[in-house]
Amino acid sequence: DTLPTSTTSSPTGPAMFTWSELKRLNAGFWFFSQDPFGTADSLEEEERWRAGNQSICSLQLYLQLSDL
């Protein structure tokens, strides 16, 4: 995974990401590569797969989920 160019080229950093760039980010990939809390190894295989493939949800999708 590559970070959008906004992370390094803009003084405001990620605040200036486009939606196209944000959709490409994978927080799960970052979590497992950085393991900030030292807990990644405690997950079972299915949990690792699920957690390792996390993207950013759109506001529209959150609003749809709230209607359930």
Helices and strands as residue ranges (DSSP letters): H 6-9, G 13-16, H 19-24, H 27-34, G 40-42, H 45-51, H 59-66
